[in-house]
Amino acid sequence: MLTNLLFLIAFGVAAAPPKPLVVVTTTTDLASIAQSVGGDHVTASSLIVGTRDPHRIEAKPSYMGRVSRADLFIAVGLDLEVGYENPILQGSHNSRVVVGAPGHLYAADGVAVLEKPEGGVSRAQGDIHPFGNPHYWEDPYNGRVIAQHIADKLADLQPANAHDFHVNANAFVHQIDEHMFGAAAVQKYGADKLWAWQSQGVLSQKATVSGWAGRMEPLRGKPVLAYHRSWVYFANRFGLRIVGELEPKPGLDPTPGHIQDVVNIGRQQGVKAIMQEPFYSDKAARFVAGRIGGQVVIMPASVGQDPGARDYISLIDTNVAKVAAAMGG
Amino acid sequence: MVFVGLIKAAAAVAAITSHGGKQQTPQGPPITTPPYQVTGSQEPQHAPSGGNAFNPQIGLVTDARSVLKAATKDDETATIHEAELSLSADVDPFLSAEANLSISNEDGESKIEAEEAFGTYNNLGHGLAGRFGKFKAAVGRANRTHTHALAYMDLPTVIQDTFGEEGLDGVGGEVSYLFPTERFLDVTLESIVPEDGPVFRNARASNPVNLAHFRTFFDFSQDLSGQLGLTVANGPTEVNRANVIGLDYTMKWQPGQINKFWQLETEGYTADKIAPGDRRTNGWFAAFTTQLTPQLFATARLDYSEVPGTQETQRGWMANLTLRPTEFHHWRLEYQHLNNRLARDTNNLTLQFVWLIGSHPAHKY
């Protein structure tokens, strides 16, 4: 009896599943992807919640407390979190997640970075990011890249569940592919070819697609305005031309003179949509929209900033639907 | 306390070393990746830049002031009040270091001093961190905030009267512990040797100022948060060891939409046993800051201070407007009224211009 009991205890201990990894991310988008990839083996949450500008977050002590219990800390990188990442990591007293430690990940690693400044940078250029534009998650292709990175990192941290992480990441990637091109097109041509054609701007000549690409392909080459440089990756993916920004320089509020310039550009180019995040005042955008006969499209920059943006897939879904509706796609 | 820190540092070395070996990862199903890239650069985001890769981050904050109205014409000066050169970098995988060199103007003479120069072990393991060198003491909240980051030009009267014009700082060591609780709770224990101030005097390595600061934090909602702290300090005076006890509370409202913000901060201190027969002195301040427009902030502060070791009491108020076009520079116009029971009132109107170049460590809550 005692032997059996000891055997059961020993066996039970040996067979006990590893504790779920505690993943803390800076943004809701990363938490959404991490949860999709990690499945039941992970509890993912983000520090930033609700409608907040990820550039202007304060290193609250409660963030430090949460990171102190994390097994993995994931940040967007490219200096998006430069104003608060270090104080949070230092204040957490958690050696597992400091920069360079196994439990730290910049999701940007491996992403094709846009708007990387050539030559020197100066604050005269506004609040620019020396390593390039950090809003890369707005491109669904980069959602695939991020999922893969997170799967690799989780597999490093918890090898026993590595297979599950990669299966989940594959499923997530497949989900993005199907939302992007439609299940039928993915089955017929394969996702690789579709992404390649879409990137080369020849998708509509090569295939019949539905999904996000199906709605956005007719808008390829059309001009749009943006408030901040948050939509560069989104526009690049779907072939929209951002012909002006309401911020005279990144991080600076619109000025009357600059707004007039933007109105002129908008009229000349026949702009129909102004893409803007929900946390900026829409006063300037509405003024410009009224002058050019366009629409202000308030787009969630992250999961949770719109009732429709419940997770990463529905974030892209929401933004595609809003832009397409405003531009007649 | 220093020895405790060194032992913990050794433990941290062992802990970090044990993470060094990368574990083998079983291969999962391969993820298909298209054999092309969209336009853009895939270079590492933190690529080293030649021989300067390990240079510290350098920043310079300059604080220029013009006293437009003062009690006497001699006090109506225009000076570079302070230029603060800050350097920070990781020393190695275990230690990071920071130095703030202050170039200030005192009675027409320029003075350069190491306002702070310390090394920090951020992760000693078990929720512990250690700091050694010269640093601002963990007294309340305003004392540790750099002057240019305060919502007013100078430290509140009670802090100046209790600890000195620049607050309490000194050379020594500190260990902080973050409790593994759901609600944020930490404690900082310090042993420092400060320069002589109004209360603590004649401190030596063998007779330092010891203090503890407890801090907890409340997220009342996504927009509203508060921090509560308790300071208990004990240190030498001319003839005694004095006690200073303080409470600090800060509350901030920061909604998701930018350009809306308010902050309430208050601290109170009581000091006793400075000298036999001395009265117990009390003092406090309360300041409120609000954002009027995207770039314009207003602050008002009330001050009350029974000056330790004297029979003086100071009451005052100040109000200012701050124009902050970006986070890297601001203009501030501040009016301060101070009433001293034993001396004449002072009324100052000062214009301040602060600008920052280079990189600067992010400020904490």
Interface residues (C-beta under 8 A of the other chain):
Chain A: V49 G50 T51 R52 D53 R56 E58 A59 K60 P61 S62 M64 G65 S68 R69 G77 L78 V82 G83 Y84 N86 P87 L89 Q90 G91 S92 H93 N94 S95 R96 V98 G100 A101 P102 Y106 A108 D109 G110 V111 A112 V113 L114 K116 R123 D127 F131 G132 D139 Y141 R144 A147 Q148 A151 D152 A155 D156 P159 A162 H163 D164 F165 H166 V167 A169 N170 V173 A191 D192 W195 A196 S199 N236 R237 G251 L252 D253 P278 F279 Y280 S281
Chain B: A12 A15 I16 H19 K22 Q23 Q24 T25 P26 Q27 G28 P29 P30 I31 T32 T33 P34 P35 Y36 Q37 V38 T39 G40 S41 Q42 E43 P44 Q45 H46 P93 S96 T120 N122 N123 L124 G125 G127 L128 A129 S176 L178 P180 T181 E182 R183 F184 L185 D186 R215 F217 D219 Q222 S225 Q227 K252 Q254 G256 Q257 I258 N259 P294 Q295 P325 T326 F328 I357 P361 A362 H363 K364 Y365
